[in-house]
Amino acid sequence: MKRSEINQIMRETISFMKEMKCALPPFAYFTPDEWKSKDHSYDEIRENMLGWDITDYGHGDFNRIGLFLFTMRNGNLKDPKCKKTYAEKYLISQEDQDSPMHFHWHKMEDIINRGGGHLMIRVYNCGESEELADTPVTVHLDGCEKTVPAGTVLRLLPGESITLPPFQYHEFWAEKGFGPCLIGEVSMVNDDNTDNRFYEPQGRFPSIEEDEPPLYLLCNEYPPAP
């Protein structure tokens, strides 16, 4: 992705979040120069990868395959001093913008349609060889358990949610014709470096072409504390 594209997505996101009456935390607006002076008191942000996360999954076509994420809170399984056992994110899915099929080995998560459009999510069980199983899938929708055929596409309207356990494949997008979808994710501790199993090989973080200075740093770009 070009840095200019990432910067523009950030600007559009700030506008959309204001429209949705949803505020980002103060560290969202730390400039790259401000980060150079942030001491070890901000290490939780650095080490737990809080903040801006924009990915095209290595495809180079963000509008077709991509996702905006912002991690507001997260624990750290590698840090015994970190007692936080949960994570929370905002995600924004554009119309027909696919977040590719994947599951998590460890993380259970709730995916919540916080507002905007309709969130479409396709689910499969994971087979013994990590293939897409053809077995019926048990899903939990706002506390209601139901069983659906493999590959079912569920529609989550604003306010609705689904609980995704480990090893349950899922992909999602915003339904065309209803606008972008603001998504909440409430989960166990999140580790995007080790806990994503994509059905087809994908990159998790984008390669960046630096065609202009960054507006804000992504969560994997923070400099060390001075």
C-alpha positions as CSV (number, residue, x, y, z in Angstrom):
1,M,0.0,0.0,0.0
2,K,1.1,3.6,-0.6
3,R,1.5,5.7,2.5
4,S,-0.7,8.3,0.9
5,E,-3.5,5.7,0.7
6,I,-3.1,4.8,4.4
7,N,-3.1,8.5,5.3
8,Q,-6.3,9.0,3.4
9,I,-8.0,6.0,5.0
10,M,-7.1,7.5,8.4
11,R,-8.7,10.8,7.5
12,E,-11.8,9.1,6.2
13,T,-11.9,6.9,9.3
14,I,-11.8,9.9,11.7
15,S,-14.7,11.5,9.8
16,F,-16.7,8.3,9.8
17,M,-16.1,7.7,13.5
18,K,-17.3,11.2,14.3
19,E,-20.4,10.6,12.1
20,M,-21.0,7.4,14.2
21,K,-20.5,9.4,17.4
22,C,-17.6,7.1,18.4
23,A,-14.4,8.6,19.8
24,L,-10.9,7.3,19.4
25,P,-8.5,7.4,22.4
26,P,-5.9,10.2,22.7
27,F,-2.9,8.1,21.5
28,A,-4.7,7.8,18.1
29,Y,-3.5,11.3,17.4
30,F,0.1,11.2,18.5
31,T,2.2,12.3,15.5
32,P,5.4,10.5,14.4
33,D,7.5,13.3,16.0
34,E,5.5,13.0,19.3
35,W,6.2,9.3,19.4
36,K,9.9,9.9,19.4
37,S,9.6,11.6,22.8
38,K,7.2,9.1,24.4
39,D,9.0,7.4,27.3
40,H,8.5,3.9,28.8
41,S,5.2,4.9,30.4
42,Y,3.7,4.3,26.9
43,D,5.2,0.8,26.5
44,E,1.8,-0.9,26.8
45,I,0.8,0.8,23.6
46,R,4.0,-0.2,21.9
47,E,4.3,-3.8,23.1
48,N,0.7,-4.7,22.8
49,M,0.3,-3.2,19.4
50,L,-2.5,-0.7,20.3
51,G,-3.6,1.8,17.7
52,W,-3.9,2.1,13.9
53,D,-3.9,-1.1,11.9
54,I,-4.8,-0.9,8.1
55,T,-4.2,-3.9,5.9
56,D,-4.6,-5.1,2.4
57,Y,-3.5,-8.6,3.4
58,G,-0.7,-8.3,0.8
59,H,-3.0,-8.2,-2.2
60,G,-2.5,-4.6,-3.1
61,D,-6.2,-3.9,-3.5
62,F,-7.5,-2.6,-0.2
63,N,-11.0,-1.8,-1.6
64,R,-11.5,-5.4,-2.6
65,I,-9.6,-7.3,0.1
66,G,-8.7,-5.3,3.2
67,L,-9.8,-4.1,6.6
68,F,-9.4,-1.1,8.9
69,L,-8.7,-1.9,12.6
70,F,-7.9,0.1,15.6
71,T,-6.9,-1.7,18.8
72,M,-7.9,0.2,21.9
73,R,-6.9,-2.3,24.6
74,N,-5.0,-5.6,24.6
75,G,-3.1,-7.8,27.0
76,N,0.2,-9.6,26.3
77,L,0.7,-13.3,26.7
78,K,4.5,-12.9,26.6
79,D,4.5,-10.5,29.5
80,P,3.9,-12.2,32.9
81,K,3.4,-8.8,34.5
82,C,0.5,-8.0,32.2
83,K,-2.7,-9.1,33.9
84,K,-5.1,-7.9,31.1
85,T,-6.8,-11.0,29.7
86,Y,-8.9,-9.3,27.1
87,A,-8.8,-7.0,24.0
88,E,-11.1,-4.6,22.2
89,K,-11.0,-3.2,18.7
90,Y,-12.9,-1.1,16.3
91,L,-13.0,-2.4,12.7
92,I,-14.5,-0.8,9.6
93,S,-15.6,-3.0,6.7
94,Q,-16.5,-1.3,3.4
95,E,-19.2,-2.5,1.0
96,D,-18.1,-5.9,-0.5
97,Q,-14.6,-5.5,1.0
98,D,-13.6,-9.0,2.0
99,S,-11.7,-9.9,5.2
100,P,-10.4,-13.3,4.1
101,M,-11.3,-16.7,5.5
102,H,-9.4,-17.4,8.7
103,F,-9.6,-18.8,12.2
104,H,-7.7,-18.2,15.5
105,W,-6.0,-21.1,17.3
106,H,-6.4,-19.4,20.8
107,K,-8.6,-16.4,20.6
108,M,-12.3,-16.4,21.2
109,E,-14.0,-13.2,20.0
110,D,-17.3,-11.5,19.8
111,I,-17.9,-9.6,16.5
112,I,-20.5,-6.9,16.9
113,N,-22.2,-4.7,14.4
114,R,-21.9,-1.3,16.1
115,G,-23.7,0.6,13.4
116,G,-23.8,1.7,9.8
117,G,-24.4,-1.1,7.2
118,H,-25.1,-4.8,7.3
119,L,-22.3,-7.1,8.3
120,M,-22.2,-10.4,6.4
121,I,-20.2,-13.3,7.8
122,R,-19.6,-16.7,6.4
123,V,-18.7,-19.6,8.8
124,Y,-17.2,-23.1,8.5
125,N,-15.8,-25.6,11.0
126,C,-12.1,-26.4,10.8
127,G,-11.4,-30.0,9.7
128,E,-8.7,-32.3,11.0
129,S,-6.2,-31.0,8.4
130,E,-7.4,-27.4,8.8
131,E,-9.5,-27.6,5.7
132,L,-13.0,-26.1,5.4
133,A,-15.2,-28.9,6.9
134,D,-18.6,-29.7,5.4
135,T,-20.1,-30.3,8.8
136,P,-22.9,-28.2,10.4
137,V,-21.7,-25.2,12.3
138,T,-22.9,-24.2,15.8
139,V,-23.0,-20.5,16.1
140,H,-24.0,-18.2,19.0
141,L,-25.9,-15.0,18.0
142,D,-26.5,-12.6,20.9
143,G,-26.8,-15.5,23.4
144,C,-28.9,-17.7,21.1
145,E,-27.3,-21.0,20.0
146,K,-28.3,-22.4,16.5
147,T,-26.9,-24.8,14.0
148,V,-26.4,-23.8,10.3
149,P,-25.0,-25.6,7.3
150,A,-21.3,-25.3,6.4
151,G,-20.6,-22.1,4.5
152,T,-23.8,-20.3,5.7
153,V,-23.6,-16.5,5.3
154,L,-25.2,-14.7,8.3
155,R,-26.4,-11.1,8.2
156,L,-25.8,-9.0,11.3
157,L,-27.8,-5.8,11.5
158,P,-26.7,-2.9,13.8
159,G,-26.7,-4.1,17.4
160,E,-26.4,-7.8,16.5
161,S,-23.3,-9.9,17.2
162,I,-21.8,-13.4,16.9
163,T,-19.4,-15.3,19.1
164,L,-16.5,-17.0,17.2
165,P,-14.6,-19.7,19.1
166,P,-11.1,-20.9,18.3
167,F,-10.9,-23.1,15.1
168,Q,-14.1,-21.7,13.6
169,Y,-13.4,-20.3,10.1
170,H,-15.0,-17.0,9.2
171,E,-14.8,-14.2,6.6
172,F,-16.8,-11.0,6.5
173,W,-17.7,-8.0,4.5
174,A,-20.3,-5.1,4.5
175,E,-23.3,-5.9,2.4
176,K,-23.4,-3.8,-0.8
177,G,-26.0,-1.1,-0.9
178,F,-26.1,-0.3,2.9
179,G,-22.8,1.5,3.4
180,P,-19.7,0.8,5.5
181,C,-20.1,-1.1,8.8
182,L,-18.6,-0.1,12.1
183,I,-17.6,-3.3,13.9
184,G,-16.7,-3.9,17.5
185,E,-14.4,-6.8,18.5
186,V,-14.3,-7.9,22.1
187,S,-12.0,-10.9,22.6
188,M,-9.4,-12.7,24.6
189,V,-5.9,-11.4,24.3
190,N,-5.0,-10.7,20.6
191,D,-1.7,-11.7,19.0
192,D,-1.8,-10.8,15.3
193,N,1.8,-12.1,14.8
194,T,1.0,-15.8,15.8
195,D,-2.8,-16.4,16.1
196,N,-4.2,-16.0,12.6
197,R,-4.6,-19.1,10.4
198,F,-5.7,-17.9,6.9
199,Y,-7.3,-20.6,4.7
200,E,-5.3,-19.2,1.8
201,P,-1.9,-17.7,2.5
202,Q,-2.1,-14.0,3.2
203,G,0.1,-11.2,4.6
204,R,-1.3,-9.8,7.8
205,F,0.5,-6.4,7.6
206,P,1.0,-4.4,4.5
207,S,4.2,-3.6,2.6
208,I,4.3,0.2,2.4
209,E,5.5,2.4,-0.4
210,E,6.6,5.7,1.3
211,D,5.3,8.3,-1.2
212,E,4.6,10.9,1.6
213,P,5.2,11.2,5.4
214,P,2.9,9.2,7.7
215,L,0.0,11.1,9.2
216,Y,0.0,8.7,12.2
217,L,2.0,5.5,12.8
218,L,0.6,2.1,12.5
219,C,0.6,-0.3,15.5
220,N,3.8,-2.1,14.2
221,E,5.8,1.1,13.5
222,Y,6.4,2.7,16.9
223,P,9.9,3.7,17.7
224,P,11.5,2.5,21.0
225,A,11.2,4.7,24.0
226,P,14.1,7.2,24.4
